[in-house]
Amino acid sequence: MTGGLEALQLCPDLRMLHAHDNRLTGGLEPLRSCTALNELFLSNNHLVASEEDKAHFEEQCELSCI
């Protein structure tokens, strides 16, 4: 997959996102509206995660690999 995560802003009930080993770009801000998210795997992409985003998703998600 390529591109950003903006389309996921419309998925507040998203619980798991396993999108590692792709060509995703941009930041993690669009995922903040996914309040049910509890598994997040985004390693090996071209995403830029701020320290604030990392802390937010480590707290929100049981499993997180950014």
mmCIF file of the N, C-alpha and C atoms, coordinates in Angstrom:
data_MODEL
# 
_entry.id   MODEL 
# 
loop_
_atom_site.group_PDB 
_atom_site.id 
_atom_site.type_symbol 
_atom_site.label_atom_id 
_atom_site.label_alt_id 
_atom_site.label_comp_id 
_atom_site.label_asym_id 
_atom_site.label_entity_id 
_atom_site.label_seq_id 
_atom_site.pdbx_PDB_ins_code 
_atom_site.Cartn_x 
_atom_site.Cartn_y 
_atom_site.Cartn_z 
_atom_site.occupancy 
_atom_site.B_iso_or_equiv 
_atom_site.pdbx_formal_charge 
_atom_site.auth_seq_id 
_atom_site.auth_comp_id 
_atom_site.auth_asym_id 
_atom_site.auth_atom_id 
_atom_site.pdbx_PDB_model_num 
ATOM 1   N N  . MET A 1 1  ? 0.838   -1.170 0.000  1.00 0.00 ? 1  MET A N  1 
ATOM 2   C CA . MET A 1 1  ? 0.000   0.000  0.000  1.00 0.00 ? 1  MET A CA 1 
ATOM 3   C C  . MET A 1 1  ? 0.887   1.238  0.000  1.00 0.00 ? 1  MET A C  1 
ATOM 4   N N  . THR A 1 2  ? 0.369   2.293  -0.578 1.00 0.00 ? 2  THR A N  1 
ATOM 5   C CA . THR A 1 2  ? 1.071   3.567  -0.605 1.00 0.00 ? 2  THR A CA 1 
ATOM 6   C C  . THR A 1 2  ? 0.118   4.673  -0.169 1.00 0.00 ? 2  THR A C  1 
ATOM 7   N N  . GLY A 1 3  ? 0.674   5.834  0.152  1.00 0.00 ? 3  GLY A N  1 
ATOM 8   C CA . GLY A 1 3  ? -0.142  6.981  0.519  1.00 0.00 ? 3  GLY A CA 1 
ATOM 9   C C  . GLY A 1 3  ? -0.201  7.176  2.018  1.00 0.00 ? 3  GLY A C  1 
ATOM 10  N N  . GLY A 1 4  ? -1.140  8.042  2.430  1.00 0.00 ? 4  GLY A N  1 
ATOM 11  C CA . GLY A 1 4  ? -1.279  8.382  3.835  1.00 0.00 ? 4  GLY A CA 1 
ATOM 12  C C  . GLY A 1 4  ? -2.416  7.635  4.506  1.00 0.00 ? 4  GLY A C  1 
ATOM 13  N N  . LEU A 1 5  ? -2.643  7.974  5.747  1.00 0.00 ? 5  LEU A N  1 
ATOM 14  C CA . LEU A 1 5  ? -3.654  7.306  6.569  1.00 0.00 ? 5  LEU A CA 1 
ATOM 15  C C  . LEU A 1 5  ? -4.949  8.105  6.701  1.00 0.00 ? 5  LEU A C  1 
ATOM 16  N N  . GLU A 1 6  ? -5.104  9.169  5.916  1.00 0.00 ? 6  GLU A N  1 
ATOM 17  C CA . GLU A 1 6  ? -6.247  10.062 6.048  1.00 0.00 ? 6  GLU A CA 1 
ATOM 18  C C  . GLU A 1 6  ? -7.592  9.358  5.923  1.00 0.00 ? 6  GLU A C  1 
ATOM 19  N N  . ALA A 1 7  ? -7.716  8.379  5.063  1.00 0.00 ? 7  ALA A N  1 
ATOM 20  C CA . ALA A 1 7  ? -8.994  7.682  4.869  1.00 0.00 ? 7  ALA A CA 1 
ATOM 21  C C  . ALA A 1 7  ? -9.469  6.992  6.150  1.00 0.00 ? 7  ALA A C  1 
ATOM 22  N N  . LEU A 1 8  ? -8.549  6.676  7.033  1.00 0.00 ? 8  LEU A N  1 
ATOM 23  C CA . LEU A 1 8  ? -8.912  5.979  8.266  1.00 0.00 ? 8  LEU A CA 1 
ATOM 24  C C  . LEU A 1 8  ? -9.548  6.899  9.306  1.00 0.00 ? 8  LEU A C  1 
ATOM 25  N N  . GLN A 1 9  ? -9.539  8.206  9.069  1.00 0.00 ? 9  GLN A N  1 
ATOM 26  C CA . GLN A 1 9  ? -10.194 9.143  9.977  1.00 0.00 ? 9  GLN A CA 1 
ATOM 27  C C  . GLN A 1 9  ? -11.677 8.835  10.100 1.00 0.00 ? 9  GLN A C  1 
ATOM 28  N N  . LEU A 1 10 ? -12.243 8.225  9.080  1.00 0.00 ? 10 LEU A N  1 
ATOM 29  C CA . LEU A 1 10 ? -13.670 7.915  9.048  1.00 0.00 ? 10 LEU A CA 1 
ATOM 30  C C  . LEU A 1 10 ? -13.988 6.561  9.654  1.00 0.00 ? 10 LEU A C  1 
ATOM 31  N N  . CYS A 1 11 ? -13.026 5.977  10.355 1.00 0.00 ? 11 CYS A N  1 
ATOM 32  C CA . CYS A 1 11 ? -13.196 4.633  10.921 1.00 0.00 ? 11 CYS A CA 1 
ATOM 33  C C  . CYS A 1 11 ? -12.975 4.646  12.441 1.00 0.00 ? 11 CYS A C  1 
ATOM 34  N N  . PRO A 1 12 ? -13.833 5.322  13.193 1.00 0.00 ? 12 PRO A N  1 
ATOM 35  C CA . PRO A 1 12 ? -13.599 5.405  14.641 1.00 0.00 ? 12 PRO A CA 1 
ATOM 36  C C  . PRO A 1 12 ? -13.691 4.058  15.353 1.00 0.00 ? 12 PRO A C  1 
ATOM 37  N N  . ASP A 1 13 ? -14.350 3.077  14.746 1.00 0.00 ? 13 ASP A N  1 
ATOM 38  C CA . ASP A 1 13 ? -14.507 1.767  15.376 1.00 0.00 ? 13 ASP A CA 1 
ATOM 39  C C  . ASP A 1 13 ? -13.407 0.778  14.985 1.00 0.00 ? 13 ASP A C  1 
ATOM 40  N N  . LEU A 1 14 ? -12.422 1.244  14.228 1.00 0.00 ? 14 LEU A N  1 
ATOM 41  C CA . LEU A 1 14 ? -11.297 0.393  13.836 1.00 0.00 ? 14 LEU A CA 1 
ATOM 42  C C  . LEU A 1 14 ? -10.586 -0.101 15.088 1.00 0.00 ? 14 LEU A C  1 
ATOM 43  N N  . ARG A 1 15 ? -10.423 -1.410 15.205 1.00 0.00 ? 15 ARG A N  1 
ATOM 44  C CA . ARG A 1 15 ? -9.815  -1.990 16.411 1.00 0.00 ? 15 ARG A CA 1 
ATOM 45  C C  . ARG A 1 15 ? -8.386  -2.459 16.183 1.00 0.00 ? 15 ARG A C  1 
ATOM 46  N N  . MET A 1 16 ? -8.070  -2.912 14.973 1.00 0.00 ? 16 MET A N  1 
ATOM 47  C CA . MET A 1 16 ? -6.736  -3.412 14.671 1.00 0.00 ? 16 MET A CA 1 
ATOM 48  C C  . MET A 1 16 ? -6.272  -2.861 13.331 1.00 0.00 ? 16 MET A C  1 
ATOM 49  N N  . LEU A 1 17 ? -5.009  -2.490 13.277 1.00 0.00 ? 17 LEU A N  1 
ATOM 50  C CA . LEU A 1 17 ? -4.411  -2.066 12.016 1.00 0.00 ? 17 LEU A CA 1 
ATOM 51  C C  . LEU A 1 17 ? -3.046  -2.724 11.908 1.00 0.00 ? 17 LEU A C  1 
ATOM 52  N N  . HIS A 1 18 ? -2.958  -3.661 10.995 1.00 0.00 ? 18 HIS A N  1 
ATOM 53  C CA . HIS A 1 18 ? -1.701  -4.356 10.695 1.00 0.00 ? 18 HIS A CA 1 
ATOM 54  C C  . HIS A 1 18 ? -1.323  -3.955 9.272  1.00 0.00 ? 18 HIS A C  1 
ATOM 55  N N  . ALA A 1 19 ? -0.511  -2.931 9.157  1.00 0.00 ? 19 ALA A N  1 
ATOM 56  C CA . ALA A 1 19 ? -0.128  -2.407 7.847  1.00 0.00 ? 19 ALA A CA 1 
ATOM 57  C C  . ALA A 1 19 ? 1.379   -2.215 7.783  1.00 0.00 ? 19 ALA A C  1 
ATOM 58  N N  . HIS A 1 20 ? 2.105   -3.157 8.339  1.00 0.00 ? 20 HIS A N  1 
ATOM 59  C CA . HIS A 1 20 ? 3.556   -3.077 8.319  1.00 0.00 ? 20 HIS A CA 1 
ATOM 60  C C  . HIS A 1 20 ? 4.080   -3.521 6.961  1.00 0.00 ? 20 HIS A C  1 
ATOM 61  N N  . ASP A 1 21 ? 5.315   -3.140 6.660  1.00 0.00 ? 21 ASP A N  1 
ATOM 62  C CA . ASP A 1 21 ? 5.994   -3.517 5.411  1.00 0.00 ? 21 ASP A CA 1 
ATOM 63  C C  . ASP A 1 21 ? 5.271   -2.997 4.176  1.00 0.00 ? 21 ASP A C  1 
ATOM 64  N N  . ASN A 1 22 ? 4.912   -1.716 4.185  1.00 0.00 ? 22 ASN A N  1 
ATOM 65  C CA . ASN A 1 22 ? 4.288   -1.069 3.032  1.00 0.00 ? 22 ASN A CA 1 
ATOM 66  C C  . ASN A 1 22 ? 5.045   0.207  2.711  1.00 0.00 ? 22 ASN A C  1 
ATOM 67  N N  . ARG A 1 23 ? 4.431   1.071  1.932  1.00 0.00 ? 23 ARG A N  1 
ATOM 68  C CA . ARG A 1 23 ? 5.037   2.360  1.569  1.00 0.00 ? 23 ARG A CA 1 
ATOM 69  C C  . ARG A 1 23 ? 4.134   3.505  2.005  1.00 0.00 ? 23 ARG A C  1 
ATOM 70  N N  . LEU A 1 24 ? 3.596   3.394  3.200  1.00 0.00 ? 24 LEU A N  1 
ATOM 71  C CA . LEU A 1 24 ? 2.737   4.439  3.733  1.00 0.00 ? 24 LEU A CA 1 
ATOM 72  C C  . LEU A 1 24 ? 3.579   5.651  4.109  1.00 0.00 ? 24 LEU A C  1 
ATOM 73  N N  . THR A 1 25 ? 3.022   6.840  3.908  1.00 0.00 ? 25 THR A N  1 
ATOM 74  C CA . THR A 1 25 ? 3.741   8.080  4.181  1.00 0.00 ? 25 THR A CA 1 
ATOM 75  C C  . THR A 1 25 ? 2.887   9.012  5.032  1.00 0.00 ? 25 THR A C  1 
ATOM 76  N N  . GLY A 1 26 ? 3.534   10.041 5.580  1.00 0.00 ? 26 GLY A N  1 
ATOM 77  C CA . GLY A 1 26 ? 2.817   11.047 6.367  1.00 0.00 ? 26 GLY A CA 1 
ATOM 78  C C  . GLY A 1 26 ? 2.937   10.778 7.847  1.00 0.00 ? 26 GLY A C  1 
ATOM 79  N N  . GLY A 1 27 ? 1.992   11.348 8.594  1.00 0.00 ? 27 GLY A N  1 
ATOM 80  C CA . GLY A 1 27 ? 2.001   11.214 10.042 1.00 0.00 ? 27 GLY A CA 1 
ATOM 81  C C  . GLY A 1 27 ? 0.897   10.304 10.548 1.00 0.00 ? 27 GLY A C  1 
ATOM 82  N N  . LEU A 1 28 ? 0.812   10.206 11.866 1.00 0.00 ? 28 LEU A N  1 
ATOM 83  C CA . LEU A 1 28 ? -0.177  9.341  12.503 1.00 0.00 ? 28 LEU A CA 1 
ATOM 84  C C  . LEU A 1 28 ? -1.413  10.090 12.980 1.00 0.00 ? 28 LEU A C  1 
ATOM 85  N N  . GLU A 1 29 ? -1.467  11.402 12.770 1.00 0.00 ? 29 GLU A N  1 
ATOM 86  C CA . GLU A 1 29 ? -2.592  12.201 13.245 1.00 0.00 ? 29 GLU A CA 1 
ATOM 87  C C  . GLU A 1 29 ? -3.951  11.647 12.819 1.00 0.00 ? 29 GLU A C  1 
ATOM 88  N N  . PRO A 1 30 ? -4.124  11.152 11.588 1.00 0.00 ? 30 PRO A N  1 
ATOM 89  C CA . PRO A 1 30 ? -5.434  10.629 11.189 1.00 0.00 ? 30 PRO A CA 1 
ATOM 90  C C  . PRO A 1 30 ? -5.933  9.480  12.063 1.00 0.00 ? 30 PRO A C  1 
ATOM 91  N N  . LEU A 1 31 ? -5.035  8.751  12.686 1.00 0.00 ? 31 LEU A N  1 
ATOM 92  C CA . LEU A 1 31 ? -5.434  7.607  13.517 1.00 0.00 ? 31 LEU A CA 1 
ATOM 93  C C  . LEU A 1 31 ? -5.971  8.030  14.882 1.00 0.00 ? 31 LEU A C  1 
ATOM 94  N N  . ARG A 1 32 ? -5.798  9.279  15.256 1.00 0.00 ? 32 ARG A N  1 
ATOM 95  C CA . ARG A 1 32 ? -6.284  9.730  16.563 1.00 0.00 ? 32 ARG A CA 1 
ATOM 96  C C  . ARG A 1 32 ? -7.805  9.649  16.669 1.00 0.00 ? 32 ARG A C  1 
ATOM 97  N N  . SER A 1 33 ? -8.503  9.678  15.544 1.00 0.00 ? 33 SER A N  1 
ATOM 98  C CA . SER A 1 33 ? -9.966  9.550  15.584 1.00 0.00 ? 33 SER A CA 1 
ATOM 99  C C  . SER A 1 33 ? -10.409 8.096  15.711 1.00 0.00 ? 33 SER A C  1 
ATOM 100 N N  . CYS A 1 34 ? -9.486  7.172  15.619 1.00 0.00 ? 34 CYS A N  1 
ATOM 101 C CA . CYS A 1 34 ? -9.783  5.741  15.765 1.00 0.00 ? 34 CYS A CA 1 
ATOM 102 C C  . CYS A 1 34 ? -9.686  5.386  17.251 1.00 0.00 ? 34 CYS A C  1 
ATOM 103 N N  . THR A 1 35 ? -10.703 5.747  17.994 1.00 0.00 ? 35 THR A N  1 
ATOM 104 C CA . THR A 1 35 ? -10.651 5.623  19.450 1.00 0.00 ? 35 THR A CA 1 
ATOM 105 C C  . THR A 1 35 ? -10.771 4.181  19.951 1.00 0.00 ? 35 THR A C  1 
ATOM 106 N N  . ALA A 1 36 ? -11.207 3.261  19.104 1.00 0.00 ? 36 ALA A N  1 
ATOM 107 C CA . ALA A 1 36 ? -11.308 1.857  19.509 1.00 0.00 ? 36 ALA A CA 1 
ATOM 108 C C  . ALA A 1 36 ? -10.028 1.077  19.192 1.00 0.00 ? 36 ALA A C  1 
ATOM 109 N N  . LEU A 1 37 ? -9.068  1.725  18.573 1.00 0.00 ? 37 LEU A N  1 
ATOM 110 C CA . LEU A 1 37 ? -7.840  1.061  18.139 1.00 0.00 ? 37 LEU A CA 1 
ATOM 111 C C  . LEU A 1 37 ? -7.091  0.491  19.333 1.00 0.00 ? 37 LEU A C  1 
ATOM 112 N N  . ASN A 1 38 ? -6.794  -0.824 19.282 1.00 0.00 ? 38 ASN A N  1 
ATOM 113 C CA . ASN A 1 38 ? -6.019  -1.421 20.371 1.00 0.00 ? 38 ASN A CA 1 
ATOM 114 C C  . ASN A 1 38 ? -4.860  -2.277 19.882 1.00 0.00 ? 38 ASN A C  1 
ATOM 115 N N  . GLU A 1 39 ? -4.710  -2.426 18.566 1.00 0.00 ? 39 GLU A N  1 
ATOM 116 C CA . GLU A 1 39 ? -3.529  -3.086 17.984 1.00 0.00 ? 39 GLU A CA 1 
ATOM 117 C C  . GLU A 1 39 ? -3.075  -2.259 16.800 1.00 0.00 ? 39 GLU A C  1 
ATOM 118 N N  . LEU A 1 40 ? -1.805  -1.861 16.806 1.00 0.00 ? 40 LEU A N  1 
ATOM 119 C CA . LEU A 1 40 ? -1.277  -0.996 15.763 1.00 0.00 ? 40 LEU A CA 1 
ATOM 120 C C  . LEU A 1 40 ? 0.109   -1.479 15.366 1.00 0.00 ? 40 LEU A C  1 
ATOM 121 N N  . PHE A 1 41 ? 0.245   -1.905 14.136 1.00 0.00 ? 41 PHE A N  1 
ATOM 122 C CA . PHE A 1 41 ? 1.528   -2.371 13.605 1.00 0.00 ? 41 PHE A CA 1 
ATOM 123 C C  . PHE A 1 41 ? 1.805   -1.631 12.302 1.00 0.00 ? 41 PHE A C  1 
ATOM 124 N N  . LEU A 1 42 ? 2.752   -0.696 12.346 1.00 0.00 ? 42 LEU A N  1 
ATOM 125 C CA . LEU A 1 42 ? 3.060   0.133  11.187 1.00 0.00 ? 42 LEU A CA 1 
ATOM 126 C C  . LEU A 1 42 ? 4.552   0.172  10.873 1.00 0.00 ? 42 LEU A C  1 
ATOM 127 N N  . SER A 1 43 ? 5.318   -0.754 11.379 1.00 0.00 ? 43 SER A N  1 
ATOM 128 C CA . SER A 1 43 ? 6.759   -0.730 11.144 1.00 0.00 ? 43 SER A CA 1 
ATOM 129 C C  . SER A 1 43 ? 7.067   -0.945 9.665  1.00 0.00 ? 43 SER A C  1 
ATOM 130 N N  . ASN A 1 44 ? 8.255   -0.517 9.274  1.00 0.00 ? 44 ASN A N  1 
ATOM 131 C CA . ASN A 1 44 ? 8.744   -0.659 7.903  1.00 0.00 ? 44 ASN A CA 1 
ATOM 132 C C  . ASN A 1 44 ? 7.857   0.066  6.892  1.00 0.00 ? 44 ASN A C  1 
ATOM 133 N N  . ASN A 1 45 ? 7.513   1.304  7.196  1.00 0.00 ? 45 ASN A N  1 
ATOM 134 C CA . ASN A 1 45 ? 6.828   2.217  6.301  1.00 0.00 ? 45 ASN A CA 1 
ATOM 135 C C  . ASN A 1 45 ? 7.638   3.509  6.265  1.00 0.00 ? 45 ASN A C  1 
ATOM 136 N N  . HIS A 1 46 ? 7.098   4.525  5.641  1.00 0.00 ? 46 HIS A N  1 
ATOM 137 C CA . HIS A 1 46 ? 7.757   5.830  5.584  1.00 0.00 ? 46 HIS A CA 1 
ATOM 138 C C  . HIS A 1 46 ? 6.947   6.858  6.372  1.00 0.00 ? 46 HIS A C  1 
ATOM 139 N N  . LEU A 1 47 ? 6.355   6.419  7.472  1.00 0.00 ? 47 LEU A N  1 
ATOM 140 C CA . LEU A 1 47 ? 5.553   7.282  8.328  1.00 0.00 ? 47 LEU A CA 1 
ATOM 141 C C  . LEU A 1 47 ? 6.447   8.025  9.306  1.00 0.00 ? 47 LEU A C  1 
ATOM 142 N N  . VAL A 1 48 ? 6.021   9.226  9.683  1.00 0.00 ? 48 VAL A N  1 
ATOM 143 C CA . VAL A 1 48 ? 6.745   10.025 10.660 1.00 0.00 ? 48 VAL A CA 1 
ATOM 144 C C  . VAL A 1 48 ? 5.867   10.127 11.896 1.00 0.00 ? 48 VAL A C  1 
ATOM 145 N N  . ALA A 1 49 ? 6.306   9.515  12.971 1.00 0.00 ? 49 ALA A N  1 
ATOM 146 C CA . ALA A 1 49 ? 5.551   9.532  14.231 1.00 0.00 ? 49 ALA A CA 1 
ATOM 147 C C  . ALA A 1 49 ? 6.218   10.492 15.207 1.00 0.00 ? 49 ALA A C  1 
ATOM 148 N N  . SER A 1 50 ? 5.469   11.485 15.649 1.00 0.00 ? 50 SER A N  1 
ATOM 149 C CA . SER A 1 50 ? 6.013   12.400 16.648 1.00 0.00 ? 50 SER A CA 1 
ATOM 150 C C  . SER A 1 50 ? 6.112   11.661 17.981 1.00 0.00 ? 50 SER A C  1 
ATOM 151 N N  . GLU A 1 51 ? 6.875   12.219 18.897 1.00 0.00 ? 51 GLU A N  1 
ATOM 152 C CA . GLU A 1 51 ? 6.978   11.624 20.231 1.00 0.00 ? 51 GLU A CA 1 
ATOM 153 C C  . GLU A 1 51 ? 5.605   11.609 20.907 1.00 0.00 ? 51 GLU A C  1 
ATOM 154 N N  . GLU A 1 52 ? 4.812   12.646 20.652 1.00 0.00 ? 52 GLU A N  1 
ATOM 155 C CA . GLU A 1 52 ? 3.459   12.719 21.214 1.00 0.00 ? 52 GLU A CA 1 
ATOM 156 C C  . GLU A 1 52 ? 2.579   11.593 20.659 1.00 0.00 ? 52 GLU A C  1 
ATOM 157 N N  . ASP A 1 53 ? 2.683   11.348 19.352 1.00 0.00 ? 53 ASP A N  1 
ATOM 158 C CA . ASP A 1 53 ? 1.913   10.252 18.749 1.00 0.00 ? 53 ASP A CA 1 
ATOM 159 C C  . ASP A 1 53 ? 2.352   8.902  19.297 1.00 0.00 ? 53 ASP A C  1 
ATOM 160 N N  . LYS A 1 54 ? 3.644   8.701  19.420 1.00 0.00 ? 54 LYS A N  1 
ATOM 161 C CA . LYS A 1 54 ? 4.147   7.434  19.961 1.00 0.00 ? 54 LYS A CA 1 
ATOM 162 C C  . LYS A 1 54 ? 3.604   7.195  21.365 1.00 0.00 ? 54 LYS A C  1 
ATOM 163 N N  . ALA A 1 55 ? 3.656   8.221  22.204 1.00 0.00 ? 55 ALA A N  1 
ATOM 164 C CA . ALA A 1 55 ? 3.166   8.093  23.576 1.00 0.00 ? 55 ALA A CA 1 
ATOM 165 C C  . ALA A 1 55 ? 1.665   7.832  23.588 1.00 0.00 ? 55 ALA A C  1 
ATOM 166 N N  . HIS A 1 56 ? 0.921   8.530  22.735 1.00 0.00 ? 56 HIS A N  1 
ATOM 167 C CA . HIS A 1 56 ? -0.539  8.367  22.668 1.00 0.00 ? 56 HIS A CA 1 
ATOM 168 C C  . HIS A 1 56 ? -0.904  6.933  22.315 1.00 0.00 ? 56 HIS A C  1 
ATOM 169 N N  . PHE A 1 57 ? -0.288  6.392  21.266 1.00 0.00 ? 57 PHE A N  1 
ATOM 170 C CA . PHE A 1 57 ? -0.662  5.059  20.815 1.00 0.00 ? 57 PHE A CA 1 
ATOM 171 C C  . PHE A 1 57 ? -0.096  3.953  21.689 1.00 0.00 ? 57 PHE A C  1 
ATOM 172 N N  . GLU A 1 58 ? 1.013   4.189  22.348 1.00 0.00 ? 58 GLU A N  1 
ATOM 173 C CA . GLU A 1 58 ? 1.510   3.200  23.307 1.00 0.00 ? 58 GLU A CA 1 
ATOM 174 C C  . GLU A 1 58 ? 0.557   3.094  24.495 1.00 0.00 ? 58 GLU A C  1 
ATOM 175 N N  . GLU A 1 59 ? -0.072  4.204  24.862 1.00 0.00 ? 59 GLU A N  1 
ATOM 176 C CA . GLU A 1 59 ? -1.045  4.189  25.959 1.00 0.00 ? 59 GLU A CA 1 
ATOM 177 C C  . GLU A 1 59 ? -2.376  3.599  25.512 1.00 0.00 ? 59 GLU A C  1 
ATOM 178 N N  . GLN A 1 60 ? -2.826  3.938  24.294 1.00 0.00 ? 60 GLN A N  1 
ATOM 179 C CA . GLN A 1 60 ? -4.127  3.495  23.810 1.00 0.00 ? 60 GLN A CA 1 
ATOM 180 C C  . GLN A 1 60 ? -4.123  2.031  23.388 1.00 0.00 ? 60 GLN A C  1 
ATOM 181 N N  . CYS A 1 61 ? -3.044  1.566  22.818 1.00 0.00 ? 61 CYS A N  1 
ATOM 182 C CA . CYS A 1 61 ? -3.006  0.241  22.214 1.00 0.00 ? 61 CYS A CA 1 
ATOM 183 C C  . CYS A 1 61 ? -2.329  -0.780 23.123 1.00 0.00 ? 61 CYS A C  1 
ATOM 184 N N  . GLU A 1 62 ? -2.912  -1.955 23.179 1.00 0.00 ? 62 GLU A N  1 
ATOM 185 C CA . GLU A 1 62 ? -2.290  -3.055 23.915 1.00 0.00 ? 62 GLU A CA 1 
ATOM 186 C C  . GLU A 1 62 ? -1.017  -3.496 23.218 1.00 0.00 ? 62 GLU A C  1 
ATOM 187 N N  . LEU A 1 63 ? -1.051  -3.544 21.893 1.00 0.00 ? 63 LEU A N  1 
ATOM 188 C CA . LEU A 1 63 ? 0.094   -3.925 21.091 1.00 0.00 ? 63 LEU A CA 1 
ATOM 189 C C  . LEU A 1 63 ? 0.379   -2.797 20.126 1.00 0.00 ? 63 LEU A C  1 
ATOM 190 N N  . SER A 1 64 ? 1.618   -2.318 20.110 1.00 0.00 ? 64 SER A N  1 
ATOM 191 C CA . SER A 1 64 ? 1.968   -1.196 19.249 1.00 0.00 ? 64 SER A CA 1 
ATOM 192 C C  . SER A 1 64 ? 3.373   -1.358 18.727 1.00 0.00 ? 64 SER A C  1 
ATOM 193 N N  . CYS A 1 65 ? 3.521   -1.246 17.430 1.00 0.00 ? 65 CYS A N  1 
ATOM 194 C CA . CYS A 1 65 ? 4.838   -1.290 16.805 1.00 0.00 ? 65 CYS A CA 1 
ATOM 195 C C  . CYS A 1 65 ? 4.826   -0.214 15.719 1.00 0.00 ? 65 CYS A C  1 
ATOM 196 N N  . ILE A 1 66 ? 5.391   0.926  16.068 1.00 0.00 ? 66 ILE A N  1 
ATOM 197 C CA . ILE A 1 66 ? 5.399   2.057  15.139 1.00 0.00 ? 66 ILE A CA 1 
ATOM 198 C C  . ILE A 1 66 ? 6.795   2.234  14.596 1.00 0.00 ? 66 ILE A C  1 
# 
